[in-house]
Amino acid sequence: MARARRHEAAFSDYVVASQDRLRRVAYALCGDWHLADDLLQEAFTKLYLAWPRLSADRDPDGYVRTTLVRTSIDAHRRRQRRVRTVALGAGQDPAAAADTPLEERDALITALQELPEQQRKVVVLRHWLGLSVRETAAELGINEGTVKSHSSRGLASLERVLAPQRHG
């Protein structure tokens, strides 16, 4: 019984410490705060079930990231590939570095949502979370060459959209 309580306490501590950061990752993946909350809740539910075997052996962040990506892909397929751009309000968390001006964060998040689904996921995992090409490929279940091409195309698209705003 004491072991179960320790697992529960460790899981609760992890959720409290990581939920804001992982919520921003979920938002960057899907572009909708409500869907991000749903994705994160589902990821935490799956993590809870796997916690006893993961907490000692694996990095919980990696498990949650993989779950978020896969759940996001499934949700995207269920939505029948609807494209939605979400405008951020002043009171919402822009899901980007705190030292970046709010206008730039809003522009970046909006531009990310204009990328095709797979490019957006690659850009978020590679360039926001700093995963390697190999780690990104593993999390998305694609090959490394595909990660590189999606990354290149996604960054080029972001540059085309964001460059005029920086200079204008």
SVG drawing of the C-alpha trace seen along z (x, -y; Angstrom):
<svg xmlns="http://www.w3.org/2000/svg" viewBox="-14 -48 33 50">
<polyline fill="none" stroke="black" stroke-width="0.4" points="0.0,0.0 2.8,-2.4 4.4,-1.7 1.1,-2.6 0.9,-5.9 4.5,-6.7 3.6,-6.1 0.5,-8.3 2.5,-11.1 5.3,-10.9 2.7,-11.0 0.9,-14.0 4.2,-15.8 5.1,-15.2 1.8,-16.4 1.9,-19.6 5.5,-20.3 4.9,-19.7 1.3,-20.4 1.8,-24.1 4.8,-23.2 3.1,-20.2 -0.1,-22.1 1.9,-24.6 3.4,-21.7 -0.1,-20.3 -1.3,-23.7 1.6,-24.1 0.6,-20.7 -3.1,-21.3 -3.6,-25.1 -6.7,-25.0 -6.5,-25.5 -9.6,-23.3 -8.3,-20.5 -4.9,-20.9 -6.5,-20.4 -8.2,-17.3 -5.0,-15.9 -3.1,-16.6 -5.8,-15.0 -5.7,-11.9 -1.9,-11.8 -1.9,-12.1 -4.5,-9.4 -2.3,-7.0 0.7,-8.1 -1.1,-7.3 -1.8,-3.8 1.8,-3.3 3.4,-5.2 4.6,-2.3 6.7,-0.9 7.8,-4.2 8.8,-6.3 11.9,-4.2 12.8,-3.2 11.8,-6.0 11.6,-9.7 7.9,-10.6 8.3,-13.7 9.2,-11.5 6.2,-9.2 3.8,-12.2 5.2,-13.9 4.8,-10.7 1.3,-10.3 0.4,-13.9 1.7,-13.6 -0.1,-10.3 -3.3,-11.5 -3.1,-14.7 -2.7,-12.8 -5.7,-10.6 -7.8,-13.7 -6.8,-15.4 -7.9,-12.4 -11.2,-12.3 -11.8,-16.0 -11.6,-15.1 -8.7,-17.4 -10.4,-20.7 -7.9,-23.5 -8.4,-26.0 -6.4,-29.1 -6.8,-30.3 -6.4,-33.9 -4.8,-34.4 -6.5,-36.7 -4.5,-39.0 -5.1,-36.8 -4.1,-33.5 -0.8,-31.8 1.0,-32.2 2.9,-29.0 6.3,-30.4 9.4,-31.7 8.6,-34.3 11.3,-36.7 9.7,-36.9 7.4,-40.0 3.7,-39.1 3.2,-40.2 5.9,-38.0 4.6,-35.0 1.1,-35.5 2.5,-35.8 4.5,-32.6 1.6,-30.6 -0.7,-31.8 1.9,-31.0 2.5,-27.5 -1.2,-26.8 -1.0,-27.6 1.5,-24.8 0.3,-21.4 -0.2,-19.0 2.9,-17.0 5.2,-20.0 3.8,-21.7 4.5,-18.6 8.0,-18.3 8.8,-22.0 7.4,-22.0 9.3,-18.8 12.6,-19.7 12.8,-23.5 10.7,-24.3 11.4,-21.3 14.9,-20.7 14.5,-17.0 17.0,-15.5 16.0,-14.3 16.2,-10.7 14.0,-11.5 11.5,-13.4 11.3,-10.6 10.7,-8.1 8.0,-10.1 6.1,-10.7 6.7,-7.2 8.3,-8.5 11.8,-8.2 14.6,-10.7 14.6,-12.0 10.9,-12.9 11.7,-14.8 14.4,-16.7 12.2,-17.6 9.2,-18.6 11.5,-20.7 13.0,-22.4 9.7,-23.1 8.0,-24.2 10.8,-26.6 10.8,-28.1 7.0,-28.6 7.4,-30.3 10.1,-32.5 8.0,-33.6 5.1,-34.4 7.0,-36.0 9.8,-37.9 7.5,-40.7 6.1,-41.2 9.6,-41.7 10.7,-44.2 7.4,-45.9"/>
</svg>
